[in-house]
Amino acid sequence: MNGLFVKRHAIAVAGKCDVCVLFLQPAVEQNRANYSVTITKENNLTEIIIYYKNFQPKIVLLSSLVKLWRLVTAYRKGFIFVKKEFGNIDLIHVNILTRTGVVALYKKLFSGIPYIVTEHWSRYLPRTNTYKGGFRKWFTRIVIKKASAVTTISDDLKNAMINHHLINGNYKIVPNVVDTGLFTFNPKPVKSIKSILHVSCFEDRSKNISGILRVIKALSEKRQDFVCRLVGDGIDKSMLENNAKELGIFNNFAVFEGLKENKELADIYSASDFLLMFSNYENIPVVIDEAFACGIPVVSSDVGGISEVVTEDKGILVNPNDEAALEKSMNYMLDNLNQFDACSLRQYALKHLSNDVVGDAFFKIYKDVFVKK
């Protein structure tokens, strides 16, 4: 899942201009060369991965210095490959700070190449408390200030960054992108057993899947006409499966499907009646956008920027950790699915979240950068 948001944005904008993704990957294999490269091309998108050997001697200071040197060298080699493929670089699009932003800032100061920043990370949100380090914060402020534009997927994340004094006069909101050709709406027959869907990385601290399981247990004692399919994998999957077994809902009311991708995942969305999220903190999870593309409403905790997209016509919001409210909302949704228009949800996704729409949004930002340059 790492880099998924970046990849989807890159694919979207590759329909408008030539895009090269440069990614550095540390490698620990002893027999690997100090540096190696793979280059893949698909339509207008080129991906260059530079592998650099991870140096781990016993002397900590020496290890840090060698790692830094190899990282810098890997970036230098990467930009050489980019120039071979495309010639001069017109603009650098930085995704996820801060290290990549330092490289972009260097290129702007010494080569005159402008850059924009796209941030997806929830570390800036108040509930996470993971944006730390005096030097990191100082340098991040400089990177943000010198960027030609900064994009986030929600006003909530933008405001959280500004509250950390990450100031830029050109913040833009560009949403997640959904492959609306893959995630599609298919009319569902009336079923006696309704299907609830949860999709996540199975990290309980943020996603609160244990809370979902407790609510499923409570709801199953009142009605038995539903099943919740939990799709994904992650560090807490085994623990959560054990929780479901202890609650007596494993593989009856709570079915763990494992990791699903591409068409297999899209088919599960299309067969579901609504999406369920109960996160303790979030930005705007792309699974909500995928649900809209498939014409299904959402029941979710009201955290991060979720309320910016899950309005009354698209689903139901509850306070985080309010299990009684979640149970009540799930119960209501199971009986009132017809109040949410699947075609309208689908049209929202097409209008705001498709490759073409998001690609246009980024390309306009790119063009504005050159006008102001």
LUMGUKOL-81084 format. One line per 2 residues: number of its first residue (from 1); for each residue x, y, z of C-alpha. Coordinates in steps of 0.25 Angstrom, whole numbers. Layout:
% LUMGUKOL-81084
NUM> X Y Z  ...
END
This chain:
% LUMGUKOL-81084
1> 0 0 0  12 9 2
3> 12 20 -9  -2 17 -14
5> -7 31 -13  5 36 -20
7> 4 26 -31  -11 29 -34
9> -8 44 -35  4 41 -44
11> -5 33 -53  -15 44 -53
13> -6 55 -57  2 46 -67
15> -11 47 -76  -7 62 -77
17> 8 63 -78  21 54 -77
19> 23 49 -63  35 43 -57
21> 34 37 -43  47 36 -36
23> 47 27 -24  59 23 -15
25> 59 9 -9  69 5 2
27> 74 -10 0  80 -19 11
29> 84 -30 2  99 -33 4
31> 101 -37 -10  94 -25 -16
33> 103 -14 -23  104 -1 -16
35> 94 5 -26  85 -1 -37
37> 74 4 -45  61 -1 -51
39> 53 7 -61  39 4 -65
41> 30 12 -75  15 12 -77
43> 8 22 -86  13 36 -82
45> 18 31 -68  32 26 -66
47> 37 20 -52  51 21 -48
49> 55 13 -36  69 15 -30
51> 73 4 -20  85 8 -11
53> 92 -2 -1  88 1 13
55> 101 2 21  100 -3 35
57> 114 -4 42  115 -5 57
59> 120 10 58  107 18 59
61> 113 31 54  120 25 43
63> 107 17 39  99 30 39
65> 109 38 30  111 27 20
67> 96 25 19  94 40 17
69> 105 40 6  99 28 -1
71> 85 35 -1  91 47 -7
73> 98 40 -17  86 32 -21
75> 78 44 -23  89 50 -32
77> 89 37 -40  74 38 -41
79> 74 52 -46  84 48 -57
81> 75 36 -61  63 46 -62
83> 71 56 -70  75 45 -80
85> 60 41 -81  54 55 -83
87> 65 65 -84  63 77 -75
89> 53 76 -63  42 87 -64
91> 36 85 -50  38 75 -38
93> 25 70 -31  29 66 -17
95> 21 56 -9  21 54 6
97> 31 62 13  42 65 18
99> 54 58 12  49 59 -3
101> 46 74 0  60 76 3
103> 64 71 -10  54 79 -17
105> 58 92 -10  73 89 -14
107> 69 88 -28  61 101 -28
109> 72 109 -21  83 104 -30
111> 76 100 -43  64 109 -43
113> 54 97 -44  41 101 -37
115> 34 91 -29  21 88 -22
117> 17 79 -10  6 69 -9
119> 4 64 6  -4 52 10
121> 1 49 23  -8 49 36
123> 4 52 45  0 67 45
125> -13 64 51  -15 68 66
127> -19 54 70  -7 47 64
129> 4 55 71  15 49 62
131> 20 62 56  32 64 64
133> 47 69 64  52 83 65
135> 61 82 53  51 75 44
137> 40 85 47  49 97 44
139> 54 91 31  39 87 27
141> 35 101 29  45 106 19
143> 42 95 9  27 99 10
145> 30 114 9  38 113 -3
147> 29 103 -11  21 109 -23
149> 8 102 -18  4 92 -7
151> -7 83 -9  -15 74 1
153> -27 65 0  -35 73 10
155> -37 86 17  -35 79 30
157> -21 75 27  -18 88 21
159> -22 95 34  -14 85 42
161> -2 88 34  -4 103 36
163> -6 101 51  8 96 50
165> 13 109 44  15 102 30
167> 11 115 23  9 116 8
169> 1 126 0  -4 116 -10
171> -10 104 -3  -19 96 -12
173> -29 85 -9  -27 73 -19
175> -35 61 -15  -31 46 -16
177> -33 40 -29  -41 27 -32
179> -41 19 -45  -55 20 -48
181> -54 10 -59  -50 0 -49
183> -59 4 -38  -72 4 -44
185> -87 4 -40  -95 -9 -43
187> -110 -10 -38  -111 -20 -27
189> -123 -29 -25  -131 -29 -12
191> -124 -38 -2  -129 -44 11
193> -115 -43 16  -109 -29 15
195> -94 -27 13  -86 -17 20
197> -71 -14 16  -59 -10 23
199> -46 -7 16  -33 -3 23
201> -19 -6 26  -23 -13 39
203> -15 -4 49  -24 -3 61
205> -19 9 67  -24 18 56
207> -35 10 49  -41 5 62
209> -46 -9 56  -47 -14 70
211> -58 -4 73  -65 -9 60
213> -64 -23 64  -71 -20 78
215> -82 -12 71  -84 -24 61
217> -86 -33 73  -96 -23 80
219> -104 -22 67  -104 -37 64
221> -111 -39 77  -123 -30 72
223> -123 -35 57  -116 -45 48
225> -119 -40 34  -105 -35 31
227> -90 -39 30  -78 -30 31
229> -67 -33 21  -54 -28 26
231> -44 -26 15  -29 -23 17
233> -16 -28 24  -7 -21 34
235> 0 -22 47  -12 -25 56
237> -20 -35 47  -17 -47 55
239> -21 -40 68  -34 -35 62
241> -37 -49 57  -35 -54 71
243> -44 -43 76  -55 -47 67
245> -54 -61 71  -55 -57 86
247> -67 -49 82  -73 -61 75
249> -75 -54 62  -63 -59 54
251> -67 -64 40  -82 -62 42
253> -85 -47 45  -70 -43 43
255> -63 -49 31  -48 -46 29
257> -46 -46 14  -31 -43 14
259> -24 -34 5  -32 -31 -8
261> -27 -22 -20  -31 -17 -33
263> -44 -24 -40  -45 -34 -28
265> -46 -22 -18  -55 -14 -28
267> -65 -26 -29  -66 -26 -13
269> -70 -12 -13  -80 -14 -24
271> -86 -25 -16  -87 -18 -3
273> -98 -9 2  -90 1 10
275> -76 4 15  -73 5 30
277> -61 13 36  -59 16 51
279> -45 22 51  -39 29 63
281> -32 39 53  -32 40 38
283> -29 50 27  -39 45 16
285> -38 30 13  -38 27 -1
287> -47 15 2  -59 25 4
289> -56 31 -10  -56 17 -16
291> -69 14 -9  -76 26 -15
293> -70 22 -29  -78 8 -27
295> -90 16 -23  -90 11 -8
297> -92 21 4  -83 21 16
299> -85 20 31  -72 26 38
301> -67 34 50  -66 49 48
303> -51 51 48  -41 58 39
305> -47 63 26  -57 52 25
307> -69 62 28  -64 70 15
309> -69 58 7  -79 50 15
311> -90 59 15  -105 55 18
313> -108 50 4  -95 41 4
315> -96 35 18  -96 36 33
317> -85 41 42  -84 38 57
319> -74 43 68  -61 35 69
321> -61 24 79  -77 26 81
323> -80 11 79  -95 13 83
325> -96 23 72  -89 14 62
327> -99 3 65  -111 12 64
329> -106 17 51  -103 3 45
331> -116 -1 49  -123 11 42
333> -115 9 30  -118 -6 29
335> -133 -2 28  -132 11 20
337> -122 8 9  -132 13 -1
339> -131 27 4  -117 28 -2
341> -117 29 -17  -106 20 -23
343> -106 28 -37  -104 41 -30
345> -92 35 -22  -86 30 -35
347> -88 44 -41  -81 51 -30
349> -69 42 -32  -69 44 -47
351> -70 59 -45  -59 61 -34
353> -50 48 -33  -47 42 -47
355> -34 42 -53  -37 52 -63
357> -43 62 -53  -31 61 -43
359> -21 61 -55  -27 74 -60
361> -26 80 -46  -11 77 -44
363> -8 81 -59  -15 95 -56
365> -6 96 -44  6 93 -52
367> 3 103 -63  0 114 -52
369> 14 111 -47  20 114 -60
371> 12 127 -62  17 132 -49
373> 31 127 -51
END
